[in-house]
């Protein structure tokens, strides 16, 4: 026979009240049931916990010795159960999210702010990083969720489509193409181009080559961060290419964004999680909130987005 929580709680109740009658009332059980629990506990431990008399109940020497230990065990357990209840009720929790630097400084602050209004006791820790390291941070367990563009298939990573957006060109307001409703890729190739390093441009080049074999991206400059590219565009050094969720940053630089067509090329963005690893209630709530935020903001998915 093993020691049960009911037996330990019965021992604690009798010790605190000094009475089987009062202890039974505090536990909402009969006095005979309480006596049975104490007897079972004494039999399991092989010692007497209380010295009984017709007038009063006193703890035995063993009972006095183990009382502080049992009190701490039950207090720790109750604290753990309360913590679980708070986590389930979204009254407490931490969500760790990794996203590319551009998304981390444009789309996600708005999402996190709205989430904080609905769940003020949950902390969201955002890690801005290189696109290439988002899924590795998910795999290692450093973050709960990753958000970013499509990656090569990985059996360890689950990818859920978040949104799909078309590429746009970004121009200085005085650029010859700045006032066009949309811009052909072939037209863009006639002007200095600034692109991002890494898979962003590599995948785009492959997509373009598959559609227009005669057209290749030959950038005049490649940079690590979109903020650098936008600064260069603002200085009149050329045009750049981005995804329209960055419209707020483009607007901040006073630049024009135009849809790229012929062909219109889209980039898919996903929520990445680790296969076989369940999300906490807080992380699950954030993932749902993010998806709902994207659905509500039609401007994110509008291929005709036109920023002056």
C-alpha positions, 0 to 999 in steps of 0.5 A: 500500500502506498501513501496517498494525498488524502491520507497526508491531508487528513494528517495535516487537518488533525494536526492543525485542528487538534480534533478529529471532529473539526478535521473531518468537517474541514475536509467535508468527510465523516469522522469515521472516514477520517479515522480510517485515513489516519489508521491507513497512514499509520499502517503504511508508515509502521508508526503511531502518529497520534497519542489518543485519549478520551480528552484530547489528541496529541501528536506522537514524537514521530508525528511531530518530526514529520509534520513540517515535512508533510506540510511543506510537501503539500504546500509545494504541491498546492503551489504547483497545482495553482501554477498549472491552473494559472497557466491553463487559464492564461493568467501566467506564461511566457511565449518565445518567438523567433522571426526575421529582423524585418518582420520583427520590426514591422509586423510583430510589434503590432501583433504583440501589442494587441496580444498583450491587451488581451492577455496582460499576464503573458510575456512574449519574448521576441528574438530577431534573427537571420532568416536562416536561423529561425527554424534552427532556434525552433529545433533547439527549443530556444523558442516555442514558435518561429515565423518566416518564409518557406524553408526546405522540408524538414521532418523535425519541423512542422510548418503552418501557412500564415500568409502569402504575399507578392513581391514589391519594388521600393523606389525613391519618390523621384525614381522614374518608376515611382508613380507607376501603378505596377512595375514589370520585372523587366523594367526593374532590371534597367535600373540599379538594384539593391538586394538582401544577401542569402536565401531571400534573393537566391530563392527569388532568382530561382523563381524568376529564372523558372518563369523568365529564363532571359531575366536574372537579378544582377544587383548592384549591391547586396546587404544584410538588413532591409533597413540598410537597403531602404537607407540606400534607396532613400539616398537615391542609390537604386531600388530594392525589393521587399514584401508588403508587410514592411510597408510601415518601414517603407513609409517611415523612409518616405519611399514608394512601394509598387507591385511587381508583375509579369510575373507576379511572384509570391512568397509564403510565410509560415509558423514553425513549431517542433514536431513532437513538442506540445505548445504551452497554453500561452504559446498556443494562444499566441499562435491563434492570435497571430493567425486571427490578426493576419486574417483581420488585416486584409491589407497584408494579403492584398496583392494590389497594395499600393503605398505612395 
